[in-house]
C-alpha cells in the first residue's frame, strides 16, 4: 500500500504585505468555496471556507467576491495588496476568457466568471477547471518534480480528472479531457445530473454515496445509517468501518468503481502517477486498501494489467485540504505557464 501524501504547510503569519505581493487561490466546489491567501515564499496568511456558491449567477459572484475579501482581510491586507487571483471551477472552462460555459453540479451556464470577478475586485483573475488546476499544482509540487505524466482524480460532490502529459496540461479539443464522472457504468442505474443514468458519479462521488445510503434507509434495510436523518458519505464510511453491512456494501461498490476507472485512465493516458483527491480521499487508508484490492482483482487474470499497475503509483491525497486552492495559485506561477500554455478552447 502506498503511503498517502503528506505535505508540510506553514500557517505562520508573515510580515505586513507590500502592495501587490499576495496571491489568492479559490477552489469552487459543489459543497463549498475555499480560499487560500499566500505571501512571499508561499507562506500561508489566511484560509477561509464557506458553503457552496449559489446557482444564480449574480448571487454566486457576490458570494465568491465576499469570501475572497474576507480572507484577504484576515491576512491583514486589502485587495490593493493582491497581485492576482486563481480560481478552480468544476465544469467546462474557457481558460482564455475565464468563462464557465457549463458546470453541471453548480447549475451554471455561460457565466463570465473571470471578467465579472475582475470587475468586482479590481484584481486580475485566472480561471481553470478545478481538477486541471489541481493537476498543475501537483506537477509544480516539490514532492513530484520529475513526474511529467500524472493524473489527479478529484472525487467530491462530482468526479473529474486533471491530466498532465509530458509536462503539459491536457485539456482536449473542447476543454473536456478527463470528464470521466459521466462515463456510464450502469445504464439502468439512477439518474445523473448530466441527464444520463448510472454515471460513475452516481456510484462513487460523495453525493452519489449519500443518495444510495438514503435509498437504503428508505427501503427499510437494517443499517445504523437509519439513525441519521440525512446520512452523508462521511457517515457511510464511518459506518462501514464500524462493520455496518449496508455501508460496507456501498463503500465496496464505490471503491471497485474507482479501481476500474483508474485502470481505464492509465490505459488511456499511460501515466506513471495517479493521485486520488477530493473529499472522498479523506477516508484514508481503509479506502485506499479497497481501491488497491479492486486493482488487484482487475490485474489477477491479466498479465498485461498486472504489468501496467506494477509501473503505476496510485496514491490518496488524504487530508491535504489545500490541493484545490494551491492548484489555483499555481495557475499564477510564471514557472507553470508552459504547463498550462494552450490556445483558447473553441
C-alpha positions as CSV (number, residue, x, y, z in Angstrom):
1,X,0.0,0.0,0.0
2,X,1.3,3.4,-0.9
3,X,1.6,6.0,1.9
4,X,-0.9,8.9,1.3
5,X,0.7,12.2,0.5
6,X,1.6,14.4,3.5
7,X,2.6,17.9,2.7
8,X,4.2,20.3,5.1
9,X,2.5,23.7,5.2
10,X,3.2,26.8,7.1
11,X,0.4,28.6,9.0
12,X,2.6,31.3,10.4
13,X,1.6,34.9,9.8
14,X,4.0,36.7,7.5
15,X,5.1,40.3,7.9
16,X,2.7,43.1,6.7
17,X,2.4,42.6,2.9
18,X,3.7,45.0,0.4
19,X,1.5,46.3,-2.5
20,X,0.6,43.5,-4.9
21,X,2.6,40.9,-3.0
22,X,-0.2,38.5,-2.3
23,X,-1.7,35.7,-4.3
24,X,-5.1,34.2,-3.7
25,X,-6.3,30.7,-4.7
26,X,-10.0,29.9,-4.8
27,X,-11.4,26.3,-5.1
28,X,-15.1,26.4,-6.0
29,X,-16.8,23.1,-5.4
30,X,-20.2,21.6,-5.3
31,X,-20.3,21.8,-1.5
32,X,-18.1,24.8,-0.6
33,X,-15.9,27.7,-1.7
34,X,-12.4,27.6,-0.2
35,X,-9.9,30.4,-0.3
36,X,-6.2,30.4,0.4
37,X,-4.1,33.6,0.7
38,X,-0.3,33.3,0.4
39,X,2.5,35.7,0.6
40,X,6.2,35.6,-0.2
41,X,7.6,32.1,-0.3
42,X,4.1,30.7,-0.4
43,X,3.7,31.5,3.4
44,X,0.0,30.9,4.3
45,X,-1.6,34.1,5.6
46,X,-5.2,33.1,5.7
47,X,-7.7,30.3,4.9
48,X,-11.5,30.7,4.5
49,X,-14.2,28.3,3.6
50,X,-18.0,28.9,3.2
51,X,-20.9,26.7,1.9
52,X,-21.3,26.3,-1.8
53,X,-21.9,29.2,-4.2
54,X,-25.4,29.9,-5.4
55,X,-26.6,28.5,-8.7
56,X,-27.9,32.0,-9.5
57,X,-25.0,33.9,-11.2
58,X,-25.4,37.3,-9.6
59,X,-25.6,35.8,-6.1
60,X,-22.7,33.5,-6.9
61,X,-20.4,36.4,-8.0
62,X,-21.4,38.3,-4.9
63,X,-20.7,35.4,-2.6
64,X,-17.3,34.5,-4.1
65,X,-16.2,38.1,-4.1
66,X,-17.2,38.4,-0.4
67,X,-15.3,35.4,0.8
68,X,-12.2,36.5,-1.1
69,X,-12.4,39.9,0.6
70,X,-12.9,38.3,4.0
71,X,-9.9,36.0,3.5
72,X,-7.7,38.9,2.4
73,X,-8.9,40.9,5.4
74,X,-8.0,38.0,7.7
75,X,-4.5,38.2,6.2
76,X,-4.4,41.8,7.5
77,X,-4.4,43.1,3.9
78,X,-6.6,44.8,1.3
79,X,-7.3,44.0,-2.3
80,X,-4.7,46.5,-3.3
81,X,-2.2,44.1,-1.8
82,X,-3.3,41.2,-4.1
83,X,-1.3,40.6,-7.3
84,X,-3.7,38.1,-8.8
85,X,-6.4,35.5,-8.1
86,X,-6.5,32.0,-9.4
87,X,-9.8,30.1,-9.5
88,X,-10.6,26.4,-10.0
89,X,-14.2,25.7,-11.1
90,X,-15.8,22.3,-11.8
91,X,-17.1,22.0,-15.3
92,X,-16.1,23.3,-18.8
93,X,-14.0,26.4,-18.6
94,X,-12.6,28.6,-21.5
95,X,-9.2,29.2,-20.0
96,X,-8.5,32.1,-22.4
97,X,-11.6,34.2,-21.4
98,X,-12.2,32.9,-17.9
99,X,-15.8,32.0,-18.8
100,X,-17.5,29.0,-17.3
101,X,-19.5,27.6,-20.2
102,X,-21.1,24.7,-18.3
103,X,-20.9,23.5,-14.7
104,X,-23.4,20.7,-14.1
105,X,-23.1,20.4,-10.3
106,X,-23.2,24.2,-9.9
107,X,-26.1,24.9,-12.3
108,X,-24.0,27.5,-14.2
109,X,-24.1,28.1,-18.0
110,X,-22.2,30.7,-19.9
111,X,-21.0,32.6,-16.8
112,X,-18.2,35.1,-17.5
113,X,-16.7,34.4,-14.0
114,X,-13.2,35.8,-14.5
115,X,-14.3,39.0,-16.1
116,X,-17.1,39.7,-13.5
117,X,-14.8,39.0,-10.6
118,X,-12.1,41.2,-12.0
119,X,-14.7,44.0,-12.3
120,X,-15.9,43.4,-8.7
121,X,-12.5,43.1,-7.1
122,X,-10.2,45.1,-9.3
123,X,-7.6,42.3,-9.5
124,X,-6.6,40.1,-12.4
125,X,-8.3,36.6,-12.3
126,X,-7.2,33.4,-14.0
127,X,-9.9,30.7,-14.2
128,X,-9.4,27.0,-14.9
129,X,-11.3,23.7,-14.4
130,X,-10.7,22.8,-10.7
131,X,-9.2,19.4,-11.2
132,X,-7.0,20.6,-14.0
133,X,-5.8,23.4,-11.7
134,X,-5.1,20.8,-9.0
135,X,-3.1,18.7,-11.5
136,X,-1.0,21.7,-12.4
137,X,-0.4,22.3,-8.7
138,X,0.7,18.7,-8.2
139,X,3.1,18.9,-11.1
140,X,4.6,22.1,-9.5
141,X,4.7,20.5,-6.1
142,X,8.3,19.8,-4.9
143,X,7.2,16.2,-3.9
144,X,6.6,15.4,-7.6
145,X,9.3,17.2,-9.5
146,X,10.3,14.9,-12.4
147,X,6.9,13.4,-12.8
148,X,5.7,14.8,-16.1
149,X,2.9,12.3,-16.7
150,X,0.3,12.3,-14.0
151,X,-3.4,12.3,-13.3
152,X,-5.3,14.0,-10.4
153,X,-8.6,12.2,-9.9
154,X,-10.9,14.5,-8.0
155,X,-13.8,12.8,-6.2
156,X,-16.0,15.1,-4.2
157,X,-19.6,16.2,-5.0
158,X,-18.8,15.3,-8.6
159,X,-15.9,13.5,-10.3
160,X,-13.3,14.6,-12.9
161,X,-9.7,14.0,-13.7
162,X,-6.9,16.5,-14.4
163,X,-4.3,15.2,-16.8
164,X,-0.7,16.3,-17.3
165,X,1.1,14.7,-20.2
166,X,4.8,15.3,-21.0
167,X,4.8,18.2,-18.6
168,X,1.8,19.9,-20.2
169,X,-1.8,20.2,-19.0
170,X,-4.0,18.2,-21.4
171,X,-7.4,19.9,-21.9
172,X,-8.6,18.3,-25.1
173,X,-10.2,20.0,-28.1
174,X,-13.3,21.2,-26.2
175,X,-11.6,21.6,-22.8
176,X,-13.3,18.4,-21.6
177,X,-10.4,15.9,-21.3
178,X,-10.8,13.8,-18.1
179,X,-14.5,14.4,-17.6
180,X,-14.9,10.8,-16.6
181,X,-17.6,11.4,-13.9
182,X,-20.1,11.0,-16.6
183,X,-18.9,7.7,-18.0
184,X,-21.8,5.3,-17.8
185,X,-21.1,2.3,-15.6
186,X,-24.7,1.1,-15.1
187,X,-27.1,2.0,-18.0
188,X,-30.0,1.0,-15.7
189,X,-28.7,2.9,-12.7
190,X,-30.0,6.0,-11.0
191,X,-30.4,9.3,-12.9
192,X,-27.3,11.6,-13.0
193,X,-27.4,15.4,-13.1
194,X,-26.0,15.3,-16.6
195,X,-29.2,13.6,-17.9
196,X,-27.8,10.1,-18.3
197,X,-28.2,7.1,-15.9
198,X,-25.7,5.2,-13.9
199,X,-22.7,7.5,-14.4
200,X,-19.5,7.0,-12.4
201,X,-20.5,10.0,-10.2
202,X,-23.7,8.3,-9.1
203,X,-21.8,5.4,-7.7
204,X,-18.5,6.9,-6.3
205,X,-19.0,10.6,-5.8
206,X,-19.9,11.9,-2.3
207,X,-23.4,12.9,-3.4
208,X,-23.9,9.5,-5.1
209,X,-22.8,7.6,-2.0
210,X,-25.1,9.7,0.2
211,X,-28.1,9.2,-2.1
212,X,-27.5,5.4,-2.1
213,X,-27.5,5.5,1.7
214,X,-30.7,7.4,1.9
215,X,-32.3,5.0,-0.6
216,X,-31.2,2.0,1.6
217,X,-32.7,3.6,4.7
218,X,-36.0,4.5,2.9
219,X,-36.2,0.9,1.7
220,X,-36.1,-0.3,5.3
221,X,-32.7,-2.0,5.2
222,X,-31.2,-2.9,8.5
223,X,-28.5,-0.3,9.0
224,X,-27.1,2.0,11.6
225,X,-27.4,4.8,9.0
226,X,-31.1,4.9,9.8
227,X,-30.3,6.7,13.0
228,X,-29.1,9.7,10.9
229,X,-31.7,12.0,9.3
230,X,-29.7,12.5,6.1
231,X,-26.6,10.3,6.0
232,X,-23.6,11.8,4.2
233,X,-20.7,10.0,2.5
234,X,-18.7,10.6,5.7
235,X,-21.4,8.8,7.7
236,X,-21.3,5.9,5.3
237,X,-17.6,5.5,5.6
238,X,-17.7,5.7,9.4
239,X,-20.5,3.1,9.5
240,X,-18.5,0.8,7.2
241,X,-15.5,1.0,9.4
242,X,-17.8,0.1,12.3
243,X,-18.9,-3.1,10.5
244,X,-22.3,-1.9,9.1
245,X,-23.2,-4.3,6.3
246,X,-25.1,-1.8,4.2
247,X,-22.5,0.9,4.5
248,X,-19.8,-1.7,3.7
249,X,-21.6,-2.7,0.5
250,X,-21.9,0.9,-0.6
251,X,-18.2,1.7,0.1
252,X,-17.0,-1.5,-1.6
253,X,-19.1,-0.6,-4.7
254,X,-17.6,2.9,-4.8
255,X,-14.0,1.6,-4.4
256,X,-14.5,-1.0,-7.1
257,X,-15.7,1.6,-9.5
258,X,-12.8,3.9,-8.6
259,X,-10.3,1.0,-9.2
260,X,-12.0,0.3,-12.6
261,X,-11.8,3.9,-13.6
262,X,-8.1,4.2,-12.5
263,X,-7.4,1.2,-14.8
264,X,-9.2,3.0,-17.7
265,X,-7.3,6.2,-17.1
266,X,-3.9,4.5,-17.0
267,X,-4.8,2.6,-20.2
268,X,-5.9,5.8,-21.9
269,X,-3.1,8.2,-20.9
270,X,-0.2,5.9,-19.9
271,X,0.8,7.9,-16.8
272,X,3.1,7.0,-14.0
273,X,1.2,8.6,-11.1
274,X,-2.5,8.8,-10.2
275,X,-3.4,10.9,-7.2
276,X,-6.9,10.5,-5.8
277,X,-8.2,13.6,-4.1
278,X,-11.3,15.4,-3.2
279,X,-13.5,14.9,-0.1
280,X,-13.7,11.1,-0.5
281,X,-10.0,10.7,-0.2
282,X,-10.1,11.8,3.4
283,X,-11.5,8.3,4.2
284,X,-7.8,7.4,4.2
285,X,-6.1,4.0,4.3
286,X,-9.4,1.9,4.5
287,X,-10.5,3.4,1.2
288,X,-7.1,3.0,-0.4
289,X,-6.9,-0.6,0.7
290,X,-10.3,-1.2,-1.0
291,X,-9.1,0.5,-4.2
292,X,-5.9,-1.5,-4.2
293,X,-7.9,-4.7,-3.7
294,X,-10.0,-3.7,-6.7
295,X,-6.9,-3.1,-8.8
296,X,-5.6,-6.5,-7.7
297,X,-8.8,-8.1,-8.9
298,X,-8.5,-6.4,-12.3
299,X,-4.9,-7.5,-12.6
300,X,-5.3,-11.1,-11.4
301,X,-6.4,-12.6,-14.8
302,X,-4.3,-10.3,-17.0
303,X,-0.5,-10.2,-17.2
304,X,-0.9,-7.0,-19.2
305,X,-2.9,-5.2,-16.5
306,X,-0.6,-6.5,-13.8
307,X,2.4,-5.1,-15.6
308,X,0.6,-1.8,-16.2
309,X,-0.2,-1.4,-12.5
310,X,3.3,-2.5,-11.4
311,X,4.6,0.6,-13.1
312,X,1.9,3.0,-11.9
313,X,1.9,4.7,-8.5
314,X,-1.6,5.1,-7.1
315,X,-2.0,7.4,-4.1
316,X,-4.5,9.2,-2.0
317,X,-4.2,12.9,-1.4
318,X,-5.8,12.2,2.0
319,X,-6.1,15.1,4.5
320,X,-4.5,17.7,2.3
321,X,-7.2,20.3,2.3
322,X,-5.2,22.8,0.2
323,X,-4.8,20.8,-3.1
324,X,-7.5,22.7,-4.9
325,X,-6.6,26.2,-3.6
326,X,-2.8,25.6,-4.1
327,X,-3.6,24.4,-7.6
328,X,-5.4,27.6,-8.3
329,X,-2.4,29.6,-7.0
330,X,-0.1,27.5,-9.2
331,X,-2.0,28.9,-12.3
332,X,-0.4,32.3,-11.3
333,X,3.1,30.9,-11.2
334,X,5.3,32.0,-14.1
335,X,7.1,28.7,-13.9
336,X,3.7,26.9,-14.6
337,X,3.0,28.9,-17.8
338,X,4.5,26.2,-20.0
339,X,2.4,23.6,-18.3
340,X,-0.9,25.4,-18.9
341,X,0.0,27.0,-22.2
342,X,-2.7,26.4,-24.8
343,X,-4.7,28.2,-27.4
344,X,-8.2,29.3,-26.4
345,X,-10.7,26.5,-26.0
346,X,-13.0,26.6,-29.0
